[in-house]
Amino acid sequence: MTWLITGGAGYIGAHVARTMAAAGERVVVLDDVSSGIPDRLPAEVALVRGSVLDRELLDVTLAEHGVTGVVHLAARKQVGESVEKPLLYYRENVYGLTVLLEAVVAAGVRRFLFSSSAAVYGIPEAELISEDAPCAPINPYGETKLAGEWLVRAAGRAHGFSTACLRYFNVAGAARPELADTGVFNIIPMFFDRITRGEAPRIFGADYPTPDGTCIRDYIHVADLADAHLSVARALAAREEAAELTFNIGRGEGVSVRELADLVAEVTGSTLVPVVEPRRPGDAAKAVASSDLIAKELGWTAGRGVREMVASAWEGWLLRHPEAARY
């Protein structure tokens, strides 16, 4: 198998590319490097610079590298930005996927793995969210991911190729410091950023119906997530008949925002006391995955805990922000 990984120089994509290459899969990365970092990739992984919106480039890349499977991660992914710029999100996340699928069909690629999100569920009601839970996204980002799932499955059914949609929960941590997330959009780097600037971490809402009043989320180590991609990719490769898979990727264990803040303080040595601010619109009280399906069908389970996620993310943060080492 030769796998094309779109967005493969990004935080998650580079972990997936490295994991698959280390396991003996042939990997080619397509990335416009608008946020991706080429140095994250090992020397044996070819990097094609460009966008999934460029059909001509896609045709050439799929043909020249003999691509037989695609892992599609390239996308816009910030919830707040999606509310402000919905047209941009639909263009890049949905139209871009359409262009890619057209190229995949033309090239005869038979396996397609789509990076989706727990955002498709919106505000869940169940204690543990299973794959058959209702999908009701509450922001344009989640809408584009759900539309992407529909599009991928429809194309697979119409053209007879295998598909898999992976719904990520809260991704964190790093396999190596230089691979850490460079953005400050997710909760752990947001905590790090405020601590580095000498400001108290912020907790949005402490009056939720949870044991300590703060939101509960399911965190998954990015290295475990990459392992899940490898397991799913190999499952698709092993099947002769067209398959249609959908899996949650999480640990199945909830951690509250306050518990996470305590872990961050423990790892960083910060004595700054978190401040509680009003709730943010659209935040669910609890969102925790049931990962029973992927465990049953593929034998995959997450192996790394939340403390390891925080500690590895902090090592990556210190690499880029040495001034934070004062803690």
N, C-alpha and C positions, 0 to 999 in steps of 0.2 A: 504493500500500500504506500502511496505517496499522498500526504495530506497537505492541503493548503489551509493555513490558519490566517484568517483575516484579523487585523488588529493584534497580530502576534508580537509586536514590540511593546505593547501596553503592559500594565501591571499584571493583570490576570493572564493575558495572552502569552507573555514571555514565560510565565510559569508553566503554562500548558505546552508551549513549544519545547521548552527544555525537558520536561518530563517525557513527552512523547519521543523526542529525539534520543534521550538517554535509554529509552526502552527498546530502541532499535527501529523505530518508525522513521521513514523518510519524511522530512518536514520542509515546507517552503512557507515563508511568511509574506503576506501582503499587508503593508501598513503605510499610511500617508505621513507618519511620524509627526502629526500635529500635536499629539500628546505622548506618543510612543517614544521609546529610547532605544536606538539600534544596538547600543553596547550591552543591553540586557541579553542579547541573543548569542549563543555559542557560535564558533566559527563554522561549524558544519551545517548550520541552518542558513539557507539562502534567503536574502531579504529583497523583495521587490517593492520599490517605493511607489505608491500610488493609491488610488481610491477605488472602492467597490462601485462607484458611480461611473467609472471609466470602462465601458464595455469592451472597447478594443484591447485595452491592457489585460482585462480578464481573459479574453479569448486567447491571447498570446501566452499568458502565464499558464493557463490550464493545459494548453497544448505542448508548450516547450518543456514543461516539467513532468508531463505525463500524470497529472493529478487524477487520483481515483476516489478521493474523499475530501470533503470540505468541513472545517470547523469554523463557524462564523461568529466572531466576537466583536468585530468592528462596529461601533455604535456610539451615539451620544448617550450619556447615562446619568445626568444630573436632574433630579426631580424638580428642583426649583427653577432651573434654567428651562426645563421643558414647559413649565407653566408660562414663562415669559416669552418663549420662542417655539410655540407648537409647530409652526410650519417647518422650521429647521429640523425638528425631531422627526416629523413624518417624512420629510424628504430623505434624510440620511438613514433613518432606521427602517422605514418601510419601503420607500422607493429604491434606496440603495440595495436592500435585500431583494427586491424584484429584479433589478438589473443583474445581480449575482446569480439568482436562480435561473434567469434566462440563459446566462452563459453556461451554467452547470448543465442544463438540459441540452443545449447545443453541443456541449463537449461529451455528453454521455456519462457524466460522473454519476455514480450509483449510490453514494452515501453522503448524507448531509446532517451535520450536528449543529444545532442552533443554541446560542447563548441567550436564554430567557431570564426571567427574574420572578422572585416572589411578589413583586409589585403587581403582577397580574391578578392576585387575589384581592387587592384592595384592603378593606378592613375586615379581617376574618372573624368568624364567630366561634369556630372550633378551638378546643384546647391545643390540639395538634392538627396541623393542616395537611391533609392528604391530597394527592393529585386530582382526585375527583371533587374537591371542594369547589364551590361556585367561584367563577372568575368575574370580578367587578372592579377593575382598576379605577383609581380616583384621580389620576393625573395623566398628562399626555405621555410621559415616559412609559408608564405601565400600559397605557393603551397601545403604544407602538410595539411593545413586547408581545402583547396578546395578539395583535394583528399579525405580527411576525410569525407566531406559532400557527395561526390559521393559514397563512400563506405557505409556509413550509409544508404543512401536512397536505394541503390541497395540491401543491405541486408534486409532492411525492406520490400521492394517489393517482394523479392524472398521468404521470410519466413513469411510474413503476420503479421509483428508487426509494431506498431506506432513509428514514428520518428519525432524529432524536431531538427533543427539546428539553434542556436542562434549566430548571428554575432555581437560580441561586438565592440563598438567603444572605445574611450579612457577611461579606467576605473580608477577612482581615489577616494580618501577619505577613511573613515573608520567609521564603526558603533560605535566602541569603540577604544580607543587608543591602547590597546594591540592587536587589530586585524589589525593594519595598515600594509601596504606593507613594508617589510624589505629590499627590493631590491633597487638599485640605477640605474635603467634602464629606468624608465619613467620620463617624463619631470618635474613633480612636485618634486619628491624626488631628482632629479638631481639639481634643483634650490636650494633645502634645503641643499644639500651636499656642494655646493660651498659657500653658505652663511655661513654655519657653519665653514668652513675653511677660511673665510675671503676673499673669491675670488668672483669676480663679476659673476653673472649668465650669461650664454652664449645663444645668439640667433643666430640660423643658418639661415642666409639669411634674408635681409630686402628689397629685390627688387622683391618680388612676386606681381602678379596682384591682390592685396587685398587692402582694405582701408588704412592700415598702413604699408603695404609692407611685413608683416610677415605671416607665414602659419596660416591657420584657421583650428581648429579641433573641434570635438563634444565630450564633456566630460560627462561621466555618473557616478553618485555616485555608489559605489560598493553595498551599501544597496538597492538602486533602482534595480540594476542588480540582486541581490539576490531575491527581490520581483518578478521580471520578471520570474526567474526560477520557483518559486513556482506557479505562474499563469499558466505557460506552462505545468508544471508537472501535475497540477490538470486538465488542459484541456485534456491532453493525457489520464489521468486516467478515465475521465468521458465518453470517447468515446468507444463505443463497437466495431465499425469497425476500421480497421487500418487507421491511419491518417498520413499525411506527411506535416509537417509544417516547414517554414523557416521565421525567423523574424530578422530584425535589432533591436539592443538594444542601443538606444542613446536618447538624449534629443531633437534632431532636431534643435539645436541652436549652431551656431558657435562662438568660442572664439579664438581670435588671440593669438599668442605666446607673443606678447608685452602686450596685455591685461592681460594675465595670469601672466606675470612677475610683472605687476603693482599690481595685487591682492596678489601675494606672498609677495611683499614688504609691502603692507598694513597689512597683517596678521602677518608677522614676525617682523615688525618694522625695517627691514633692510634698510639702506640708500645706499647700494652698487648699482651702476648704471650698468645695463646689457651692455655687450659688444656684438657687432655684428660681427659674423664670416661668412666665405663663406657658401653658401648653401651646404647641404649634398646631395649626389646623391640619387635620387628616392623619395625625399620628394614632395608630391603633394601640390599645392598651397592651396587647400581647400578640406576637406573631412567631410561632415556633413550628418547625417542619416535622412532619412524619417522614422519615427516610426509610420506612419499612419496605417499600416497593423495590427500590434499587438494591437494598440488602438481600431481599429474597431472590430477585431475578439475576443479579450479577455478583452478589457476594461483597459489594462495596460497603464499607462503613468508615466514618471519619475517625481518625486516630489521635488527633492533636487537640489539646484543651485550650481554653480561653487564655489562661496565663501565658502559655507558649505563644499565642497570637500577639498578646500585648508586648511581651518581652522581645520577640523578633521584630515587631514593628518599631519598637523603641530603638533597637540597634540600627535599623535603617534610617530612622529619624536623626540619630546622632551623627551618622555618616554625612548627612546633608546639613545638619544644624549643630556643629560642634559646640556652639555656645550653650546649648542645653545641658551639656555635661556637668554644669555647676551643681546640678541636683545629685 
